[in-house]
Amino acid sequence: MTRTVLTGVSGANPLGFLASLGLLRLLRHRTAAARMGFTADGAYHPFVDRVDGDLSAIVASHAIESTGKQPWRLEYEKEEKRGTKTVADLKAPPRRFAEFVVASVERWRDGDGDAAAFAAAFGTTVAKDGKGNTKPTALHFTAANQQFLDTIEKTRAMVTVEWVRASVFEGSARRPGSNLRWDPAAERNWALMANNPNDEGTSVDAPLEWLAFQGLPVLPTFPRGERIITTAVSGRGDEMTMTWPLWSVPASLETVRSALLLSWTGAAVERTRRGIFAVCTSAIRRTSQGFGNFGPATVAP
């Protein structure tokens, strides 16, 4: 059996876990045999089974091929003092988001499920924020002038084979650039009252963030009354937490997707019986300006 351990990634880091989901999803498109698990040695490295080829090249090629108008690219017009501005973010006017969902479902009917998968991850046609815009996934951490989808497009364009290899096998592969604030190490809340996170001083692990974005469809959102809930996230407002399991048994994308819908906060004995050796928890911190960040994760056996 072919096994590749991603020694530069930790599944106990929110960004690393999301990137692991994205990699498994990407590989599942190539072969139904793809499986993923995590090492139970305290490093929590993700590993991939039953996949041939150079993983670094596969990830980089996918990023390169994803240029242009993508099914996940949600854009809308926003009126500002200086005129009309095109925005690529998830907090779209409800009518525009509904149009995006309808178009995504039509693409799904035609055999392209990616658009619908991303639409389900982005938000619902029900929940609205305090300004009357679409309330997005709890994993939407950008605010002010930083646009979620615009940031990911800039990140995608930076990905190279060499950077992927350094990121997933060596770690510590951050370079200057904007990030989606999914890595606890990137938290800069102390500066947010005076600085925009688009300004010089921020850094990004582009390959991991691109993969993490690709993992969003594994964590869809759902309407609950007039609210929105995000898979693996509990709580409301400023008291939200993401909880995810780590498993040592190689699992398919379909199995992982189902597992993430379950609660793993019960008895450790029951978790062990199901192949779960640890449960990670990370608080979602938000500033008064609306920016979010993951706090450092805790790991419970």
C-alpha positions in Angstrom: 0.0 0.0 0.0 1.3 3.4 -0.9 1.4 5.8 2.0 2.7 9.4 2.0 3.0 11.3 5.3 2.7 15.1 5.1 5.4 15.8 7.7 5.1 19.6 7.4 1.4 19.6 8.4 -0.3 19.1 11.7 -4.0 18.0 11.9 -4.1 19.6 15.4 -3.8 23.0 13.7 -7.1 24.3 12.3 -5.4 25.4 9.0 -3.6 22.0 8.8 -6.8 20.1 9.3 -8.8 22.1 6.8 -5.9 21.7 4.3 -6.0 17.9 4.9 -9.7 17.9 4.0 -9.0 19.9 0.9 -6.2 17.5 -0.2 -8.4 14.4 0.4 -11.2 16.1 -1.6 -8.8 17.0 -4.4 -7.4 13.4 -4.5 -10.9 11.9 -4.4 -11.6 13.6 -7.7 -8.7 11.7 -9.2 -9.4 8.3 -7.6 -12.1 6.8 -5.4 -9.4 4.7 -3.7 -7.9 7.8 -1.9 -7.8 7.5 1.9 -6.5 9.7 4.6 -5.7 9.4 8.3 -3.4 11.0 10.9 -0.4 9.8 12.8 -1.1 9.0 16.5 2.5 9.8 17.5 1.8 13.3 18.9 2.8 15.0 15.7 -0.7 14.5 14.2 0.6 14.5 10.6 -2.0 13.6 8.0 -1.1 10.7 5.7 -2.5 9.7 2.3 -3.0 6.1 1.2 -3.7 4.5 -2.2 -2.6 7.5 -4.3 0.2 7.4 -6.8 2.1 10.4 -8.2 3.8 13.5 -6.8 1.4 15.1 -4.4 3.2 18.5 -4.7 2.8 18.5 -8.4 -0.9 17.4 -8.1 -1.7 20.3 -5.8 0.3 22.9 -7.8 -1.3 21.7 -11.1 -4.8 22.0 -9.5 -4.1 25.6 -8.4 -2.8 26.5 -11.9 -5.8 24.9 -13.6 -8.1 26.8 -11.4 -7.4 30.2 -12.9 -10.2 32.3 -14.5 -13.9 32.3 -13.8 -14.4 29.4 -11.3 -17.8 28.0 -10.2 -17.0 29.1 -6.6 -16.3 32.7 -7.7 -19.2 34.8 -6.2 -19.1 38.4 -7.2 -21.5 41.3 -6.8 -21.7 45.1 -7.2 -21.5 47.3 -4.2 -22.3 51.0 -4.2 -19.7 53.3 -2.5 -19.0 57.0 -2.3 -16.6 56.7 -5.2 -18.9 54.7 -7.4 -19.8 51.1 -8.0 -17.3 48.5 -6.8 -17.1 44.8 -7.7 -16.8 42.7 -4.6 -15.7 39.0 -4.3 -16.9 38.0 -0.9 -19.5 35.8 0.8 -21.5 38.6 2.5 -23.5 39.2 -0.7 -26.9 40.8 -0.9 -29.4 38.0 -0.2 -30.9 38.2 -3.7 -27.5 37.9 -5.3 -26.6 35.0 -3.1 -29.8 33.3 -4.0 -29.0 33.7 -7.7 -25.6 32.2 -7.1 -27.2 29.2 -5.4 -29.7 28.6 -8.2 -27.0 28.8 -10.8 -24.9 26.3 -8.7 -27.8 23.9 -8.5 -28.2 24.1 -12.3 -24.6 23.3 -12.8 -25.0 20.3 -10.4 -27.9 19.1 -12.5 -25.6 19.2 -15.5 -23.0 17.0 -13.8 -20.7 19.7 -12.2 -21.2 19.3 -8.4 -18.3 21.7 -7.4 -20.4 24.9 -7.6 -23.2 23.5 -5.4 -20.7 22.1 -2.9 -19.1 25.5 -2.5 -22.4 27.3 -2.3 -23.5 25.0 0.5 -20.3 25.8 2.3 -20.5 29.5 1.8 -23.9 30.2 3.4 -27.7 29.8 3.2 -30.5 31.8 1.6 -32.0 32.2 5.0 -29.6 33.8 7.5 -28.8 37.5 7.3 -26.3 39.6 9.3 -26.9 42.8 11.1 -26.6 44.8 7.8 -29.1 42.7 6.0 -26.5 40.8 3.9 -26.0 37.1 3.6 -24.7 35.6 6.9 -21.8 33.4 5.8 -20.1 30.3 7.2 -18.6 30.6 10.6 -15.2 30.1 9.0 -15.5 33.5 7.2 -12.9 35.5 9.1 -12.3 38.5 6.7 -13.8 41.9 7.1 -13.4 45.6 6.2 -11.6 45.9 2.9 -10.3 42.3 2.9 -12.5 40.2 0.6 -12.7 36.5 1.2 -12.8 35.2 -2.4 -10.5 37.9 -3.6 -7.9 36.9 -1.0 -8.1 33.2 -2.0 -7.7 34.1 -5.7 -4.5 36.0 -4.9 -3.4 33.0 -2.8 -4.1 30.5 -5.5 -2.0 32.5 -8.0 1.0 32.3 -5.7 1.1 28.4 -5.4 4.1 26.7 -7.0 5.4 23.1 -6.9 8.4 24.1 -4.8 6.2 26.0 -2.3 3.8 23.1 -2.0 6.7 20.7 -1.3 8.1 23.0 1.3 4.7 23.5 2.9 3.4 20.0 3.2 6.7 18.2 3.8 8.9 20.7 5.6 6.5 23.2 7.3 7.3 26.8 8.1 6.6 27.9 4.6 5.0 31.3 5.2 5.8 34.2 2.9 4.6 37.8 2.6 1.0 38.0 1.6 -2.6 38.3 2.8 -4.2 35.3 4.5 -7.6 34.0 5.5 -6.7 34.0 9.2 -7.2 30.3 9.6 -3.7 29.7 11.2 -3.6 30.6 14.9 0.0 31.7 14.4 -1.2 34.4 12.0 -3.4 36.2 14.6 -2.7 39.9 14.7 -5.7 41.2 16.7 -3.5 43.5 18.6 -2.9 45.5 15.4 -6.4 45.5 14.0 -7.6 48.7 15.6 -5.1 50.7 13.5 -4.0 48.5 10.6 -5.7 46.7 7.7 -4.6 43.0 7.4 -4.0 43.6 3.7 -1.1 45.9 4.6 2.5 44.9 4.7 3.4 42.7 7.6 1.1 39.7 7.0 2.2 36.4 5.7 0.6 33.3 4.2 1.3 29.7 3.6 -0.4 29.7 0.2 -0.5 26.0 -0.5 -2.1 25.2 2.8 -4.6 28.0 2.5 -5.5 27.0 -1.1 -6.0 23.4 0.1 -8.0 24.6 3.1 -10.3 26.5 0.9 -10.8 23.4 -1.2 -11.8 21.6 2.0 -14.7 24.0 2.8 -17.3 21.9 0.9 -16.7 19.1 3.5 -18.0 21.5 6.1 -21.3 22.7 4.7 -23.7 25.2 6.4 -27.3 24.6 7.2 -30.3 26.8 8.1 -31.7 26.6 11.6 -34.7 28.8 11.7 -33.4 32.1 10.6 -29.9 31.3 11.7 -27.0 29.5 10.0 -25.0 26.7 11.5 -21.6 25.4 10.2 -20.5 21.8 10.3 -18.1 21.2 13.2 -18.7 24.6 14.7 -20.8 25.1 17.9 -21.9 28.2 19.8 -23.1 31.6 18.7 -21.7 35.2 18.3 -18.5 35.7 20.1 -18.5 32.2 21.7 -18.0 29.9 18.9 -15.8 26.8 18.8 -14.7 24.4 16.1 -14.2 20.8 17.1 -12.8 18.0 14.9 -11.6 14.4 15.3 -8.3 12.9 14.3 -8.4 9.3 13.2 -5.7 6.7 12.6 -7.7 4.4 10.3 -7.4 5.4 6.6 -10.8 6.8 5.7 -12.5 7.9 2.4 -13.8 11.3 1.8 -17.4 10.0 2.1 -16.6 8.5 5.5 -14.8 11.7 6.7 -17.7 13.9 5.6 -20.1 11.7 7.6 -17.8 11.7 10.7 -17.7 15.4 10.8 -21.4 15.6 11.2 -21.2 13.7 14.5 -20.3 14.9 18.0 -17.1 13.5 19.3 -17.2 15.1 22.8 -18.5 11.9 24.4 -16.7 9.0 26.1 -13.2 8.3 24.9 -13.8 4.6 24.9 -16.6 5.0 22.2 -14.3 7.3 20.2 -11.5 4.7 20.2 -13.9 2.0 19.0 -14.6 4.1 16.0 -10.9 4.8 15.2 -10.8 8.3 16.7 -7.7 8.8 18.8 -8.0 12.5 19.6 -10.4 15.4 19.5 -9.2 18.9 18.8 -11.0 22.1 19.8 -10.2 25.7 18.8 -12.0 28.9 19.8 -13.1 31.3 17.2 -12.0 34.8 18.2 -13.6 37.9 16.7 -12.7 41.6 16.9 -15.0 44.6 17.1 -14.3 45.1 13.4 -15.5 41.7 12.5 -12.2 40.0 11.8 -11.9 36.4 13.0 -9.1 34.1 14.0 -8.7 30.6 15.4 -7.2 30.3 18.8 -4.5 27.7 19.5 -6.1 24.2 19.5 -6.4 21.9 22.5 -6.1 18.2 22.0 -7.9 15.7 24.1 -7.3 11.9 23.8 
